[in-house]
Amino acid sequence: MKTRTARVVVSSGLALGGLLPFACGDGGGKTKAAGTTAAVPAAQAQPKAPFVPVDACSLITKTEVEALAGRPAMDPAKEQTANLVTCAFGDPESPKVGGRPMTQVLTLAVFTGEEGAYYAGPVAQARDSYEMARKNAASSEAVTGLGESAYWDKTFKTLSAHKGQ
């Protein structure tokens, strides 16, 4: 993982939806006279579990960032927009605007695929988002040994990796 003012982007697809019970057969209804079946309540759908994307700040600590960068970092600042959660470790020596540093020691961004939000499923949603970013990268260089696929964008100094689950 590159350090200095690098931003790391990790795509992760997680299936977080609830399971719908499905049964085959006659529903276990009792037979009445004349061969009719007693009314059986239809299977009730389980409520869908709320979507919770992966918390980027739970994946790396300030101590780990400082060890990687070889310099101090500010406490992590978490932000979330829909499926994307970022965890930024600001540069304590950077000028600040509105109390936020203008430069970062490291930013970790995690995109989580959401069940039911994409026609091909949550893992494909994360993979396709990663692939679109890779194809549009200014100048990408393949990185081995990190996730299923990874690249370094030399122009934006961004490391991106994809790992499906």
Disulfide bonds with the S-S distance in Angstrom:
Cys57-Cys87 2.20
